Amino acid sequence: MKNLILILFISFSAGAFAQKKIVFLGDSLTEGYGVDKEHAYPSIVQKNLDETHQKQYKVINGGVSGSTTASGVSRLRWFLKAKPSILVLALGANDGLRGIKVSESQKNLEKIISLAIENNLKIILCEMHLPTNYGKEYRKNFNKMFKNVQKKYNTGFIPFLLDGVGGKKEMNIEDGIHPNIDGHKKVAENVLKYLKEYL
């Protein structure tokens, strides 16, 4: 009986340590503002992984409404306690909306990525776009920032997280900015397309 208990304990412990965690570090888009938590795209990604027999992966939704790249390092340090193996970095949208200097945002993204590299995380950077009512030059530099960072650190890359969602009324809640349930399904598709090669 004691041997059986020991075997079960070892099996359970091995299973627990074998579980790999994916942290989605983002803002309200990731948190799921305007929809129930289970409809936010990280939850949909988790459901897809479970359904495709990849239950060894646990998704952690690290989205906080209103957050900018400035809070990224301190928040990632907190999530490192969970021993994640993959970081999906989806910050920067609020930086752009607030008109923060692109150089400052890039510096923050690089600090986050450097911390992730130090801790041996696989990194997938999500590109963000700004509405067309923002200055052309600022939008150009903002978009270029993500590509520059990706190239410098050779991270994974999701070109425009909200592809197929941004600017489409039927895919967003009433504010026209945050995805609705259908919008989050599409964002999850966008993520899974690139995430699967890192699993």
VOKOL-906391 format. One record per residue: x, y, z of N, C-alpha, C in turn; residue number from 1. Coordinates in Angstrom, 3 decimals, always signed. Example, Ala and Ser with C-alpha at 12.3 -4.5 7.8 and 13.67 -1.06 7.14 Angstrom:
[r [+13.190,-5.690,+7.800],[+12.300,-4.500,+7.800],[+13.200,-3.300,+7.800],1];
[r [+12.850,-2.250,+7.080],[+13.670,-1.060,+7.140],[+12.900,+0.030,+7.870],2];
This chain:
[r [+0.835,-1.213,+0.000],[+0.000,+0.000,+0.000],[+0.873,+1.269,+0.000],1];
[r [+1.917,+1.235,+0.841],[+2.810,+2.394,+0.917],[+3.505,+2.630,-0.420],2];
[r [+3.883,+1.508,-1.081],[+4.545,+1.625,-2.379],[+3.624,+2.243,-3.412],3];
[r [+2.333,+1.870,-3.353],[+1.338,+2.400,-4.286],[+1.170,+3.897,-4.087],4];
[r [+1.093,+4.314,-2.838],[+0.948,+5.738,-2.519],[+2.155,+6.516,-3.020],5];
[r [+3.349,+5.921,-2.818],[+4.585,+6.573,-3.254],[+4.609,+6.740,-4.772],6];
[r [+4.176,+5.704,-5.488],[+4.144,+5.751,-6.950],[+3.171,+6.824,-7.428],7];
[r [+1.999,+6.869,-6.795],[+0.994,+7.877,-7.170],[+1.506,+9.272,-6.894],8];
[r [+2.204,+9.438,-5.773],[+2.747,+10.751,-5.418],[+3.795,+11.199,-6.429],9];
[r [+4.689,+10.269,-6.796],[+5.726,+10.587,-7.770],[+5.115,+10.918,-9.118],10];
[r [+4.108,+10.173,-9.526],[+3.436,+10.407,-10.811],[+2.764,+11.765,-10.834],11];
[r [+2.075,+12.088,-9.721],[+1.388,+13.375,-9.630],[+2.390,+14.517,-9.668],12];
[r [+3.483,+14.368,-8.912],[+4.500,+15.415,-8.846],[+5.146,+15.633,-10.206],13];
[r [+5.438,+14.533,-10.906],[+6.047,+14.636,-12.230],[+5.118,+15.349,-13.187],14];
[r [+3.820,+15.044,-13.083],[+2.836,+15.682,-13.960],[+2.733,+17.161,-13.691],15];
[r [+2.803,+17.510,-12.395],[+2.687,+18.920,-12.021],[+3.873,+19.713,-12.535],16];
[r [+5.096,+19.128,-12.391],[+6.290,+19.840,-12.831],[+6.398,+19.877,-14.350],17];
[r [+5.757,+18.892,-15.019],[+5.839,+18.820,-16.477],[+4.944,+19.862,-17.139],18];
[r [+3.985,+20.401,-16.370],[+3.067,+21.372,-16.948],[+3.815,+22.641,-17.353],19];
[r [+3.591,+23.060,-18.572],[+4.252,+24.247,-19.098],[+3.269,+25.408,-19.118],20];
[r [+3.726,+26.566,-18.717],[+2.833,+27.721,-18.595],[+3.145,+28.770,-19.663],21];
[r [+2.074,+29.345,-20.182],[+2.159,+30.407,-21.190],[+1.569,+31.668,-20.583],22];
[r [+2.384,+32.694,-20.434],[+1.902,+33.962,-19.878],[+1.570,+34.932,-21.005],23];
[r [+0.352,+35.454,-20.980],[-0.056,+36.507,-21.900],[+0.026,+37.817,-21.133],24];
[r [+1.057,+38.610,-21.420],[+1.260,+39.876,-20.727],[+0.686,+40.988,-21.597],25];
[r [-0.449,+41.540,-21.171],[-1.115,+42.526,-22.010],[-1.943,+43.528,-21.236],26];
[r [-2.825,+44.184,-21.963],[-3.684,+45.211,-21.374],[-5.142,+44.761,-21.429],27];
[r [-6.071,+45.702,-21.621],[-7.495,+45.374,-21.617],[-7.886,+44.437,-22.753],28];
[r [-7.157,+44.472,-23.864],[-7.445,+43.579,-24.984],[-7.235,+42.127,-24.551],29];
[r [-6.207,+41.909,-23.758],[-5.883,+40.570,-23.261],[-6.761,+40.191,-22.077],30];
[r [-7.001,+41.155,-21.205],[-7.832,+40.899,-20.025],[-9.243,+40.481,-20.437],31];
[r [-9.725,+41.038,-21.535],[-11.070,+40.711,-21.998],[-12.097,+41.749,-21.576],32];
[r [-11.704,+43.011,-21.631],[-12.618,+44.101,-21.252],[-13.905,+44.017,-22.068],33];
[r [-15.025,+44.052,-21.357],[-16.326,+44.069,-22.028],[-16.947,+42.702,-22.274],34];
[r [-16.203,+41.641,-21.987],[-16.746,+40.277,-22.134],[-16.409,+39.487,-20.873],35];
[r [-17.099,+38.372,-20.677],[-16.785,+37.521,-19.536],[-15.394,+36.922,-19.724],36];
[r [-14.734,+36.649,-18.621],[-13.351,+36.161,-18.641],[-13.165,+34.945,-19.536],37];
[r [-14.162,+34.048,-19.540],[-13.999,+32.826,-20.341],[-14.059,+33.086,-21.840],38];
[r [-14.473,+34.299,-22.230],[-14.534,+34.646,-23.649],[-13.327,+35.455,-24.112],39];
[r [-12.429,+35.816,-23.177],[-11.212,+36.537,-23.555],[-10.313,+35.596,-24.349],40];
[r [-9.573,+36.118,-25.295],[-8.819,+35.252,-26.206],[-7.838,+34.303,-25.517],41];
[r [-7.181,+34.680,-24.389],[-6.312,+33.687,-23.741],[-7.092,+32.447,-23.276],42];
[r [-8.319,+32.648,-22.807],[-9.148,+31.514,-22.382],[-9.523,+30.645,-23.568],43];
[r [-9.757,+31.272,-24.704],[-10.089,+30.512,-25.921],[-8.866,+29.728,-26.385],44];
[r [-7.692,+30.319,-26.255],[-6.455,+29.611,-26.590],[-6.306,+28.384,-25.693],45];
[r [-6.569,+28.556,-24.391],[-6.492,+27.427,-23.457],[-7.449,+26.312,-23.862],46];
[r [-8.665,+26.683,-24.194],[-9.670,+25.698,-24.602],[-9.200,+24.935,-25.839],47];
[r [-8.624,+25.657,-26.788],[-8.123,+25.011,-28.006],[-6.992,+24.031,-27.685],48];
[r [-6.085,+24.433,-26.805],[-4.975,+23.555,-26.433],[-5.495,+22.293,-25.747],49];
[r [-6.496,+22.455,-24.894],[-7.085,+21.298,-24.221],[-7.746,+20.350,-25.216],50];
[r [-8.443,+20.946,-26.186],[-9.173,+20.139,-27.166],[-8.251,+19.442,-28.161],51];
[r [-7.048,+19.962,-28.323],[-6.096,+19.356,-29.264],[-5.050,+18.521,-28.523],52];
[r [-5.431,+18.060,-27.339],[-4.603,+17.138,-26.553],[-3.248,+17.733,-26.177],53];
[r [-3.272,+18.998,-25.817],[-2.051,+19.656,-25.346],[-2.310,+20.245,-23.960],54];
[r [-2.873,+19.391,-23.110],[-3.271,+19.828,-21.778],[-2.080,+20.088,-20.852],55];
[r [-0.880,+19.776,-21.334],[+0.299,+20.056,-20.515],[+0.583,+21.554,-20.457],56];
[r [-0.131,+22.326,-21.276],[+0.061,+23.782,-21.283],[-1.053,+24.473,-20.496],57];
[r [-0.640,+25.374,-19.626],[-1.601,+26.170,-18.858],[-1.416,+27.636,-19.211],58];
[r [-2.488,+28.269,-19.648],[-2.451,+29.682,-20.022],[-2.703,+30.556,-18.802],59];
[r [-1.879,+31.570,-18.633],[-2.059,+32.558,-17.570],[-2.402,+33.895,-18.218],60];
[r [-3.573,+34.410,-17.904],[-3.999,+35.693,-18.461],[-3.430,+36.822,-17.607],61];
[r [-2.402,+37.488,-18.138],[-1.773,+38.590,-17.426],[-2.182,+39.941,-17.973],62];
[r [-3.419,+40.034,-18.428],[-3.913,+41.301,-18.962],[-4.455,+42.207,-17.876],63];
[r [-4.086,+43.474,-17.907],[-4.580,+44.469,-16.950],[-5.001,+45.715,-17.731],64];
[r [-6.259,+46.081,-17.598],[-6.782,+47.236,-18.334],[-5.987,+48.499,-18.039],65];
[r [-5.687,+49.236,-19.095],[-5.000,+50.516,-18.948],[-3.495,+50.427,-18.858],66];
[r [-2.948,+49.226,-18.807],[-1.503,+49.096,-18.626],[-0.727,+49.474,-19.878],67];
[r [+0.460,+49.973,-19.671],[+1.374,+50.348,-20.748],[+2.637,+49.493,-20.636],68];
[r [+3.559,+49.693,-21.544],[+4.812,+48.939,-21.508],[+5.619,+49.249,-20.248],69];
[r [+5.374,+50.412,-19.644],[+6.144,+50.839,-18.466],[+5.997,+49.875,-17.296],70];
[r [+4.853,+49.209,-17.195],[+4.621,+48.296,-16.068],[+5.042,+46.866,-16.386],71];
[r [+5.495,+46.645,-17.604],[+5.751,+45.292,-18.069],[+6.797,+44.517,-17.288],72];
[r [+7.913,+45.148,-16.974],[+9.003,+44.447,-16.291],[+8.564,+43.978,-14.902],73];
[r [+7.963,+44.875,-14.123],[+7.544,+44.508,-12.759],[+6.468,+43.420,-12.792],74];
[r [+5.590,+43.488,-13.768],[+4.533,+42.476,-13.859],[+5.102,+41.132,-14.295],75];
[r [+6.055,+41.162,-15.226],[+6.667,+39.906,-15.650],[+7.425,+39.267,-14.496],76];
[r [+8.100,+40.067,-13.678],[+8.816,+39.522,-12.515],[+7.850,+38.751,-11.616],77];
[r [+6.655,+39.282,-11.472],[+5.648,+38.612,-10.645],[+5.254,+37.263,-11.261],78];
[r [+5.012,+37.250,-12.564],[+4.580,+36.015,-13.214],[+5.701,+34.982,-13.333],79];
[r [+6.941,+35.417,-13.223],[+8.058,+34.478,-13.267],[+8.012,+33.490,-12.105],80];
[r [+7.291,+33.857,-11.044],[+7.142,+32.958,-9.902],[+6.421,+31.673,-10.308],81];
[r [+5.622,+31.762,-11.365],[+4.874,+30.592,-11.845],[+5.705,+29.716,-12.770],82];
[r [+6.957,+30.113,-13.022],[+7.870,+29.359,-13.880],[+7.311,+29.142,-15.297],83];
[r [+6.940,+30.220,-15.991],[+6.416,+30.059,-17.365],[+7.523,+29.677,-18.335],84];
[r [+7.127,+29.087,-19.454],[+8.105,+28.729,-20.486],[+7.936,+29.575,-21.744],85];
[r [+6.749,+30.189,-21.882],[+6.464,+31.013,-23.063],[+5.844,+32.340,-22.626],86];
[r [+6.296,+33.425,-23.239],[+5.719,+34.749,-23.005],[+5.114,+35.262,-24.302],87];
[r [+3.823,+35.581,-24.262],[+3.175,+36.280,-25.371],[+3.041,+37.730,-24.929],88];
[r [+3.832,+38.598,-25.535],[+3.913,+40.002,-25.131],[+2.976,+40.853,-25.984],89];
[r [+1.896,+41.299,-25.354],[+0.856,+42.042,-26.073],[+0.619,+43.411,-25.442],90];
[r [+1.703,+44.141,-25.236],[+1.625,+45.492,-24.682],[+2.037,+46.523,-25.735],91];
[r [+1.599,+47.751,-25.528],[+2.004,+48.839,-26.418],[+0.850,+49.658,-26.959],92];
[r [-0.335,+49.059,-27.009],[-1.488,+49.769,-27.566],[-1.794,+51.046,-26.787],93];
[r [-1.778,+50.958,-25.456],[-2.074,+52.141,-24.648],[-0.976,+53.188,-24.739],94];
[r [+0.255,+52.751,-24.967],[+1.345,+53.707,-25.180],[+1.011,+54.593,-26.377],95];
[r [+0.606,+53.929,-27.469],[+0.276,+54.659,-28.689],[-0.912,+55.572,-28.518],96];
[r [-1.958,+55.072,-27.868],[-3.173,+55.861,-27.679],[-2.920,+57.093,-26.811],97];
[r [-1.933,+56.991,-25.932],[-1.595,+58.115,-25.051],[-0.493,+59.004,-25.633],98];
[r [+0.011,+58.621,-26.783],[+1.035,+59.430,-27.438],[+2.379,+59.404,-26.751],99];
[r [+2.671,+58.327,-26.043],[+3.971,+58.194,-25.378],[+5.065,+58.104,-26.439],100];
[r [+6.212,+58.677,-26.156],[+7.318,+58.649,-27.109],[+7.638,+57.213,-27.509],101];
[r [+7.757,+56.996,-28.804],[+8.044,+55.654,-29.312],[+9.351,+55.130,-28.741],102];
[r [+10.336,+56.004,-28.592],[+11.633,+55.583,-28.046],[+11.491,+55.028,-26.634],103];
[r [+10.586,+55.631,-25.841],[+10.362,+55.161,-24.476],[+9.670,+53.808,-24.478],104];
[r [+8.667,+53.674,-25.348],[+7.941,+52.400,-25.443],[+8.881,+51.284,-25.887],105];
[r [+9.729,+51.588,-26.851],[+10.664,+50.572,-27.347],[+11.634,+50.164,-26.240],106];
[r [+12.104,+51.131,-25.487],[+13.021,+50.838,-24.393],[+12.358,+49.893,-23.384],107];
[r [+11.093,+50.141,-23.095],[+10.359,+49.298,-22.151],[+10.162,+47.886,-22.689],108];
[r [+9.803,+47.788,-23.968],[+9.630,+46.464,-24.578],[+10.929,+45.674,-24.524],109];
[r [+12.030,+46.351,-24.780],[+13.329,+45.683,-24.771],[+13.705,+45.209,-23.366],110];
[r [+13.333,+45.973,-22.352],[+13.607,+45.568,-20.975],[+12.805,+44.316,-20.625],111];
[r [+11.552,+44.285,-21.062],[+10.697,+43.118,-20.805],[+11.281,+41.881,-21.482],112];
[r [+11.655,+42.048,-22.735],[+12.196,+40.923,-23.502],[+13.530,+40.458,-22.927],113];
[r [+14.361,+41.388,-22.508],[+15.648,+41.025,-21.907],[+15.446,+40.194,-20.641],114];
[r [+14.469,+40.579,-19.823],[+14.163,+39.821,-18.611],[+13.665,+38.425,-18.960],115];
[r [+12.841,+38.338,-19.993],[+12.326,+37.042,-20.437],[+13.465,+36.150,-20.937],116];
[r [+14.396,+36.740,-21.680],[+15.540,+35.981,-22.193],[+16.412,+35.468,-21.045],117];
[r [+16.618,+36.315,-20.041],[+17.409,+35.923,-18.870],[+16.814,+34.705,-18.177],118];
[r [+15.502,+34.568,-18.290],[+14.801,+33.465,-17.631],[+14.410,+32.357,-18.605],119];
[r [+15.051,+32.357,-19.765],[+14.908,+31.273,-20.756],[+13.483,+31.070,-21.267],120];
[r [+12.746,+32.151,-21.398],[+11.396,+32.062,-21.950],[+11.430,+32.187,-23.471],121];
[r [+10.578,+31.447,-24.122],[+10.344,+31.673,-25.541],[+9.422,+32.887,-25.615],122];
[r [+9.689,+33.776,-26.569],[+8.959,+35.049,-26.615],[+8.258,+35.229,-27.954],123];
[r [+6.993,+35.636,-27.872],[+6.228,+35.983,-29.069],[+5.715,+37.410,-28.884],124];
[r [+6.186,+38.308,-29.726],[+5.802,+39.719,-29.649],[+4.619,+39.987,-30.559],125];
[r [+3.607,+40.665,-30.015],[+2.409,+40.999,-30.797],[+2.491,+42.442,-31.292],126];
[r [+2.331,+42.625,-32.580],[+2.350,+43.960,-33.162],[+0.998,+44.642,-32.961],127];
[r [+1.027,+45.898,-32.622],[-0.179,+46.710,-32.451],[-0.223,+47.800,-33.517],128];
[r [-1.422,+48.203,-33.902],[-1.597,+49.311,-34.831],[-2.428,+50.400,-34.162],129];
[r [-2.303,+51.606,-34.662],[-3.075,+52.732,-34.141],[-4.158,+53.140,-35.138],130];
[r [-5.245,+53.757,-34.640],[-6.290,+54.269,-35.537],[-5.713,+55.307,-36.498],131];
[r [-6.349,+55.451,-37.634],[-5.833,+56.359,-38.667],[-5.940,+57.836,-38.295],132];
[r [-6.680,+58.158,-37.226],[-6.796,+59.568,-36.843],[-5.577,+60.051,-36.056],133];
[r [-4.617,+59.163,-35.825],[-3.355,+59.577,-35.212],[-2.403,+60.019,-36.319],134];
[r [-1.456,+60.856,-35.970],[-0.536,+61.400,-36.962],[+0.164,+60.319,-37.769],135];
[r [+0.300,+60.565,-39.059],[+0.896,+59.579,-39.972],[+2.307,+59.198,-39.553],136];
[r [+3.107,+60.201,-39.203],[+4.501,+59.943,-38.836],[+4.588,+59.134,-37.547],137];
[r [+3.738,+59.477,-36.574],[+3.743,+58.754,-35.296],[+3.317,+57.305,-35.508],138];
[r [+2.280,+57.107,-36.310],[+1.801,+55.741,-36.589],[+2.878,+54.924,-37.284],139];
[r [+3.571,+55.561,-38.218],[+4.632,+54.877,-38.956],[+5.739,+54.418,-38.004],140];
[r [+6.188,+55.314,-37.126],[+7.248,+54.987,-36.180],[+6.783,+53.968,-35.148],141];
[r [+5.522,+54.071,-34.764],[+4.947,+53.133,-33.792],[+4.941,+51.712,-34.357],142];
[r [+4.473,+51.570,-35.588],[+4.434,+50.246,-36.220],[+5.837,+49.693,-36.435],143];
[r [+6.760,+50.571,-36.821],[+8.136,+50.155,-37.083],[+8.804,+49.657,-35.795],144];
[r [+8.383,+50.219,-34.664],[+8.976,+49.854,-33.376],[+8.901,+48.353,-33.127],145];
[r [+7.742,+47.763,-33.347],[+7.559,+46.339,-33.076],[+8.451,+45.483,-33.976],146];
[r [+8.533,+45.867,-35.236],[+9.382,+45.123,-36.172],[+10.857,+45.252,-35.807],147];
[r [+11.265,+46.449,-35.367],[+12.654,+46.668,-34.967],[+13.027,+45.813,-33.756],148];
[r [+12.113,+45.778,-32.778],[+12.366,+44.993,-31.566],[+12.414,+43.503,-31.898],149];
[r [+11.482,+43.057,-32.731],[+11.448,+41.642,-33.119],[+12.749,+41.234,-33.814],150];
[r [+13.198,+42.096,-34.699],[+14.417,+41.805,-35.450],[+15.649,+41.802,-34.539],151];
[r [+15.707,+42.743,-33.616],[+16.854,+42.870,-32.716],[+17.007,+41.653,-31.817],152];
[r [+15.868,+41.125,-31.327],[+15.921,+40.014,-30.373],[+15.502,+38.678,-30.980],153];
[r [+15.154,+38.709,-32.266],[+14.771,+37.482,-32.965],[+13.662,+36.726,-32.227],154];
[r [+12.637,+37.438,-31.827],[+11.510,+36.820,-31.130],[+10.499,+36.280,-32.137],155];
[r [+9.550,+35.517,-31.622],[+8.406,+35.172,-32.449],[+7.623,+36.451,-32.703],156];
[r [+6.756,+36.449,-33.677],[+6.083,+37.699,-34.049],[+4.682,+37.425,-34.584],157];
[r [+3.711,+38.155,-34.036],[+2.343,+38.097,-34.538],[+2.042,+39.442,-35.190],158];
[r [+2.023,+39.516,-36.518],[+1.742,+40.780,-37.206],[+0.306,+41.225,-36.934],159];
[r [+0.148,+42.302,-36.234],[-1.136,+42.899,-35.883],[-2.052,+41.915,-35.152],160];
[r [-2.017,+41.968,-33.848],[-2.826,+41.093,-32.992],[-4.303,+41.138,-33.364],161];
[r [-4.800,+42.324,-33.737],[-6.230,+42.493,-34.012],[-6.569,+42.381,-35.499],162];
[r [-5.756,+41.663,-36.235],[-6.031,+41.470,-37.659],[-7.406,+40.824,-37.844],163];
[r [-8.244,+41.447,-38.668],[-9.587,+40.929,-38.892],[-10.583,+41.382,-37.844],164];
[r [-10.112,+42.160,-36.871],[-10.968,+42.629,-35.767],[-10.961,+44.155,-35.669],165];
[r [-9.758,+44.725,-35.708],[-9.630,+46.172,-35.577],[-10.366,+46.931,-36.670],166];
[r [-11.189,+47.892,-36.262],[-11.922,+48.704,-37.223],[-13.191,+48.071,-37.765],167];
[r [-13.500,+46.860,-37.329],[-14.712,+46.179,-37.794],[-15.781,+46.244,-36.705],168];
[r [-16.843,+46.981,-36.978],[-17.890,+47.221,-36.000],[-18.480,+45.932,-35.449],169];
[r [-18.692,+44.963,-36.328],[-19.343,+43.716,-35.920],[-18.447,+42.834,-35.044],170];
[r [-17.161,+43.178,-34.928],[-16.227,+42.359,-34.149],[-15.853,+43.012,-32.816],171];
[r [-16.454,+44.176,-32.534],[-16.104,+44.902,-31.317],[-17.332,+45.273,-30.503],172];
[r [-17.109,+45.570,-29.221],[-18.199,+46.027,-28.381],[-18.529,+47.462,-28.777],173];
[r [-19.440,+48.080,-28.078],[-19.947,+49.393,-28.468],[-18.891,+50.483,-28.559],174];
[r [-17.807,+50.359,-27.795],[-16.786,+51.415,-27.837],[-15.963,+51.377,-29.127],175];
[r [-16.122,+50.308,-29.913],[-15.421,+50.206,-31.183],[-13.936,+49.918,-31.070],176];
[r [-13.462,+49.676,-29.859],[-12.033,+49.451,-29.619],[-11.741,+48.041,-29.119],177];
[r [-12.590,+47.557,-28.230],[-12.354,+46.263,-27.612],[-13.176,+45.165,-28.275],178];
[r [-12.564,+44.019,-28.535],[-13.269,+42.925,-29.214],[-14.469,+42.402,-28.428],179];
[r [-15.498,+42.003,-29.164],[-16.613,+41.295,-28.551],[-16.281,+39.799,-28.570],180];
[r [-17.259,+38.960,-28.289],[-16.989,+37.518,-28.236],[-16.447,+37.008,-29.570],181];
[r [-17.073,+37.413,-30.668],[-16.593,+36.979,-31.990],[-15.197,+37.531,-32.270],182];
[r [-14.964,+38.754,-31.818],[-13.654,+39.367,-32.014],[-12.565,+38.603,-31.285],183];
[r [-12.850,+38.177,-30.059],[-11.861,+37.415,-29.294],[-11.594,+36.054,-29.924],184];
[r [-12.608,+35.467,-30.534],[-12.400,+34.194,-31.233],[-11.407,+34.376,-32.380],185];
[r [-11.547,+35.488,-33.078],[-10.650,+35.774,-34.198],[-9.235,+36.064,-33.695],186];
[r [-9.124,+36.814,-32.598],[-7.805,+37.112,-32.036],[-7.129,+35.814,-31.604],187];
[r [-7.902,+34.911,-31.002],[-7.352,+33.610,-30.596],[-6.822,+32.853,-31.806],188];
[r [-7.524,+32.928,-32.920],[-7.059,+32.290,-34.162],[-5.726,+32.895,-34.594],189];
[r [-5.649,+34.220,-34.523],[-4.415,+34.908,-34.904],[-3.246,+34.442,-34.049],190];
[r [-3.494,+34.296,-32.753],[-2.437,+33.886,-31.821],[-2.028,+32.437,-32.065],191];
[r [-3.009,+31.551,-32.163],[-2.719,+30.125,-32.313],[-1.930,+29.819,-33.582],192];
[r [-2.169,+30.605,-34.604],[-1.471,+30.420,-35.874],[+0.037,+30.485,-35.680],193];
[r [+0.485,+31.345,-34.770],[+1.922,+31.541,-34.546],[+2.411,+30.828,-33.289],194];
[r [+1.529,+30.639,-32.318],[+1.915,+30.017,-31.059],[+2.274,+28.549,-31.220],195];
[r [+1.562,+27.855,-32.088],[+1.709,+26.403,-32.190],[+3.135,+25.958,-32.510],196];
[r [+3.892,+26.759,-33.228],[+5.262,+26.362,-33.551],[+6.206,+26.486,-32.364],197];
[r [+5.721,+27.087,-31.270],[+6.551,+27.238,-30.076],[+6.188,+26.239,-28.986],198];
[r [+5.187,+25.410,-29.249],[+4.736,+24.439,-28.238],[+5.592,+23.184,-28.280],199];
